[in-house]
Amino acid sequence: MPMNPRILVVDDDGPARRLVKAVLASERMDVSEAESGEEALVKLHERVPDVVLLDLHMRGLGGMQVLERIKADLPSLPVVMLTGSHEVKDAVQAMQLGAFDYQTKPYNRDELILVVRRAVDTTRMQSELEEYRRGARDHAAAGLIAQMGTSLAIREVVDQVALVAASTFTVLIIGETGTGKELVAQAVHRLSDRRHRPFVALDCGAIPEALMESELFGHEKGAFTGAERRKEGRFRLAEGGTCLLDEIGNMPLGLQAKLLRVLESGEVQPVGADRATAMNVRFIAATNEDLESRAGVGAFRSDLYFRLAQYSIRLPPLRDRRDDIPAIAMRFAQEAATELRRPIETIVQGALDLLVAHDWPGNARQLRNVMRRAVLQTNGLAVRAETVRALLGDARRERPDTPPPSGASLREVAQRAATSAERHAIVEALRASRGNKAIAARALSTDYKTLHLKIKHLGISPRDFA
């Protein structure tokens, strides 16, 4: 914005118009004139001023009509109405249509200058705010592109994020495991007006079903056995900010109804509380499942699905944007080199060709794991093709069972057989759920904690099945 504020004075009374111009010009303002509403609209099209001073009653196109046209095309442009002393009611009506203020004739010089300066300051603050928002959008978009790639598919995702961030819509992010759903949710938060408030991510598959309601909504003291004190729920931690419900498909059906009430009412009722209290949280949900299909067969509440999917962002898998793989692999290699203190400088072309040709069922998360292991196994300055080939060729299957030693007791044989059968069942459940422990636990009719402990004891890595 130029140093001198630009003012447009619109009045069909020549002496009155020139008087206003002289007063404002004496304050180092750049003042232009229009003697009719029609001329004013033409000048606005040629150059937008910082403030418009508009006479209410003019021949031809009246001030009220000009105001409506300005607010339709330039809603943030401050318009100060100029009226006769008997036209105050009209001026109030004009302010209801969006006028910034009004001045009555004959003008008080100091009041006129004060009102115009306030309007100029408003324009400048709006301009600075928009510049800040544009910078924040560019920064967040650049960060997302740096982490996810530069392909057309990712740029379309970035455009969607920028579009929905400024809204109040609930967002559903859909994508396979490892495609970066949490990164996208964080970008939506950073681009929104909630960016200075908390971002809280909750994994709906990592919270045991029996504790989920208390964890999300909170509970009162004495609400159940072991509730020795009042506890705020996870939703309250996101007050004023954004809450990501990751893997929302793992939420039990009974709790889905309560979540829907929270979304619809904007209120949360802790377990054991007599009433609900207002809450100010924006919700984003993420899933690697087809929730719409699940809702169609009754495995997920259809009303909750449509409430969550006010705006949907679908993330493309890595195999559908192979051009992004070299840059992402190099970034992961550099991160691992810093972490492991290895002097890695590059990835040879042969290794990149292997990485690009791979289908990456675990997407970027799987690629990161491969690059960390590749950097760990590299002694020189470059990750070699043979290192990557060996890592991509690793058989992702459970460890073979060893036969019991000669002379083992019947009890030892039975224990080994039970352990082998248990391992096989867990591995198959993890394979079917693509490494999702919550889904695997439900398939095995056990609780999440028990399965987690057995997986740890048996040395099984769920990530191998992602």
N, C-alpha and C positions, 0 to 999 in steps of 0.2 A: 504494500500500500504506500502511495506517495507520502512525502512529509506533510504537504498541505492537504487537508481534507477536501474532497470534491463534493460540492453542494449543487443541487438543481432546484431552482426556485420557479414554481409554476403558478402564474397569476395573470389573468387577463386585464388587470388594473396596472397600467404601465408605471405610474408614479409609486404605487405601493410596492411593486416588484423591484424597482430600482432602489427604493429605500432599504429593503431587506438585503439586497445585494451589497449596498454600500456598508451596512452595519457588519455583515459577515466578512467582506473583503478587508475591512480594517483589522480583523482578527486573523489575517493571513490564511484565509480560506479561498479555495479556487471555486468561484461561483459562476455557474452558467444559468441562462434564463430560458423559459418557454412561456409564450403568451397564450397558449391553449392546451387543452388536454391532449389533443391529437399530436401537436408538436412535441409535447413531453414524452409520449410513448415512442415517437421516432428517435428522440435523443437518448432515451433509455436503451433502445436497441443498439444504438451506435456506441455508447459508453455508459457503463453502470456507475453512478455516483456512490458516495458513501451515505448520503442522506438526501431525501427529497422533502422540500417544503411545498405543500400543495394547498392551493386555495379551494375552499369547499364549494363555492358557487361561481361557476364560469359559464360563459356562453358556449354552446355546442356541447362537447363532452364534459359533463360535470365532474367535480372533484370526487364524489362518491364512486362514480363509475370508473374513474381513473384509478382510484385506490383499489377497487376490486380487481382490475386488470393487473396492477402491480403485484398484489398479493398472490394472484394466480401464477404469475411468471417468476417473481422474485420474492418469495415469502419472507426471507430474512432481511430484506432491505428496509431500514427504518423510514417511515413516512410521518412527518409532522404536519398536521392540518392547520391551515390558517383560516380563521373564521371571524365574522362580525360578533359583537358582544351578545346579540340576540339569537345567535345560532348555536348556543352551548349544547342543546339537546341533540342537534345534528352531529356535533363534534363527538359527543358520547357514543352515538351510534357508529360513527366512523372508527372510534377506538375499539368497539366491539367487533368490527370487521378487520382489525389488525393494525390500526394506526398506532404509532409509537407514543404520540402526545399531541396536544393542540395548543395554539397561541391565538389569543383574541386581539382584534384590532381596536384601538391603536396599540401597537406593540410596545412593551417595556423592553428597552434595549438589553439590559442585563439578563432579564429572564429569557429572552430570545436566544442570546448567546449560550446561556447555561443549558437550555434544552437541546440546542444543536450539538453542543459538545458532548452531552450525555449520549445522544444518538450516535455520534461519531465513535465514542468509546465502545458502544455496544457492537457496532460494525467491526471494529478492530478486534474485540474479544472473540466474536464469532469467527472471524477470519483466522485468528491464532488457534482457536479450538479446532477448526477444520483442518488446519495445517498439522496440528499435533495428531489428530486422528488419522490423517493421511500418512503421516510418518509412522505411526504405530501400525497401520495396516501394512505398509511397505515392509516394515521390520519383521512383523509376524509372518508375512508371506515369504520373505527372504529366508527366514528361519525354517519354515516348513519345507520350502524347496530345497534348502541345503541338506535337510535331513532325509527327505523322501525322494528327491530327484527333480529333473527338469523336463520330463516328458509332458506331452500334451495332456495326458490323462491326469497327471498330478497338478498341472496348472488349472485344469477345470475344477479339481477339488479345492484348490486355493481360492478360486473365484467364488465357489459355493460358500466356503468358510467366511469370506469377506462379506458376502451378501446376507447371510443369516445371523452373523455375530451381532449386528446392531438391532436385531429384532428381539422380541420376547418369546419366540417360538421354542418349544421343546424340540431337541434335535435327536434323531436316531442315527447313529453311525454304524454302518454295516460293512463287515469285511472279514476275511479269513484271519486266523490266528497269525500274529506277527506283521500285519499290514500297516500298523501305526495308528490304531484307533485312538489311543490316549493322546498321542501327539496332536491329532486333529482336534480333539476335545479341548486340549490346552490352548490351541490357537484360537478357537472360538471364544474361549474365556478372555484371552489377552486382547482380543479385538473388541470386546464388549465394554459397556460402561461399568461392568463389575470387575474390571481388571485389577483394581487395587484392593479387592476383597478376596477371601480365601477361595482356592480351588481344591476340592476334596474328591479324591478318587476312591471308590468302593468296589471291591471285587465281590460280586454277589455269589461267586462260587467258592470263595475262601472263608466265608462266615458260616459256621454250623447252623443248620436250619433251626434248631431249638433256641439259638441265641439271636437269630437275625432280627426279630422284631424289636427286642430290647436294644440291640446295637444300633439300629437305624433310627428308631423313634425315641430311645431313652426309656428310663423307668423311674418310678417313685420309690422311696424307701419303703421296704416291706411289701413290694408288689409281688414278690415270689420268694421262695426259699433261697437265701444267699444274697438277697438285695438289701445289704446292710446300710446303704446310703443312696441318696438320689444321684442319678447319673444322666447327663445330657446325651442325647443320641448323636449319631454321626451327622445327621442332617443339620443339626444346630451348629456344628462346627463350620458349616458352609454358609452361615447366615450372611446375607448381603452379596454372596458370591455365587459360585457354580458347583454343583455336585455331579460327578460322573458316576453313573451306575453301570459298571463294566460287567460284561457277560450277563445282561439282564435276563436272558433266557433261563438262567439257573435259579431265579427267584421262585419259591413255592407258590402254587396257585392261591392259597389262602392269604398270603401276604400281598399278592398282586392286587387284590381288592382294596386293601388298606393303602397301598401306594397310590392307587387311582384316586382315592378320596383326598389324599394329600395334594396330588397334582391339581385336582379340580377345585378344592377349597382354599389352598394356600395355607392350610393349618395342619399342625401335627399334634397328636395326642400320645404322650408317653404311656407305657404300660403301667397300669395302676392309677393313672390320673383321672380326675373327674371330668375334665373338659379339655378341649383342644385349644391351642394358642396359635396366633398368626405367625407365619414364617415367610421370609423373603429369600428364596433360593431359586436359581434357574437350574433345571435338570437337563442333563445330556445322558442318553443311554447308548450303550455299545453292545454289539452282538456279533458272533460269527455264525449265527444260525439264521434260517429263513423263518423269522417270526410270523410273517403273514401266513405261511403254510401251516405252521404250528397252531396259529390261532384258528385256522379253518377246520382243524380236527379236534379242537378243544384242549390242546396241550398248552396253550397260552391264551390269556384273556384277550379277546378281540377288542374290547373297549379300551383296555390299557394299551394295546398295540397302536390303535389309531390315535390315542392321546399322546403317546411317545413320538409317533412318526408325523408330527405336525410339519417337520421338514426332515428329509432323509438325505444322508450323504453316503454314497457307496464307494468304498475304497477298492481300487483295482489290485489284484494280486501281482506279485513281482514277475511272474512268468508272462504276464500280459504287457509288461513295460520293460523289456530286457535292456533297452537303451540306458536305463537308469542304473543297471547293475554295476558297471565299472566304477562310476563315481561313488556309489554307496559303499562298495567293497573297499575302495581306497580310503574312504573316511573311517570305516571300521578298523582297517589295518593301522591307520595312524593313531587312532584312539588306543588300540591294543599295544602298539609300539611304545606309546607314552606310559601306559600303565605297567607294562612288563619291562620297560627300560631296554628296548631292543632298537638297534639303529636301522629300522626298516625305512627305505626311501621309495620303493616302487613295487608294483606287481608286474611280472613279465607278461608279455602279450599272450603266450600260451596258457598261462594260468587264468588270465581274464577270459579267454575264449571258453575255457572249461566252465567258469563261473556263469557266463552268459548263457551257455547251452543247458545248464541245469534247470530243472523245473521248480525248485524251491517250494516244496509243499508247506514249509514253515515260514516262508516269506523272509522279510528283513531280519526277524529274530534268528532264524536259522542261519542266514548269511553271516550275521554278526558272530555267532558261535563258531562257524567254520573259520572266519578270518582270525579270531582270537587264537584258535588252536594252530592255525597256519603260522601266525607270527611267533607263537611260542616255539614251534618246531623249526623256525628259520634261523640259521646262524649268520648268513650274510646280510647284504643290504636290500635284497629283492626276494619276494615270495615267488617260489618256483612252481612250474606246472606239475612236477612230480609230487610235491607236497599237497597241492590242492587235489590232484587226482586221487591220492591215497585217502584223503579226508572225505571226499565225495563218494568214494567206493566203500567206505566202512559199512558193514552190515549192521542195520539197526534192528537187532533182535536181542532177545534176552540171552543171558549167559547160559551155556549148556549145563545141564545138571550132571554132576559126577556120580558114579555109582557108589553105593556104600562100601566101605572097606571090608575086606574079608574078615569074617568072624564077628561082624556087627550083630548086636542083639536084635530080636524082633521089634522091640520098642524103638530102637534107633532107626531101623528100616522104615517103620511106620511114620516116625517123625519126618524122615527125609521125604517119604512119599507125600505126606501132607504138605510139607513146605513146597515141594515141586508143584503139586496141584494148585496150591494157593498162588504161587508165582505165576503159573500159566494163566489162571483166571484173571489176576490183576493185570498182567500184560495184555491179554486180549481185551479187557475192558478199557484200558488206556488207549489201545490201538483204535478201538471203535469210537472212542470219544476224542481222538486226536490229542491225547495228553491232558484232557480236562478232568481233574481229580474229582470235582463235585459231581459231574455226570457219571463218572466211573463208580463213585461211591453209591449213587442211587441204583445203578445197574446191578451192583453186587449186594444190594440191600444191607449196606453197612453205613456207619456215619463217617463224616469227612475226616475227623481226627484219627479214628482207628485206621482208616486206609492210609492216611499220611504217615503214621508211625510204621505200618507194615512196609510201605514203599521204601522208607528210610532204612529199615532193618534189612530188607532184601537187596538193597543197593540198586533199585530201579530208578531210572531218570525219566520222569514224565515228558521232559523236553524232547527225548528221542522219538516220541510219537506225535509231536506237534505237526 
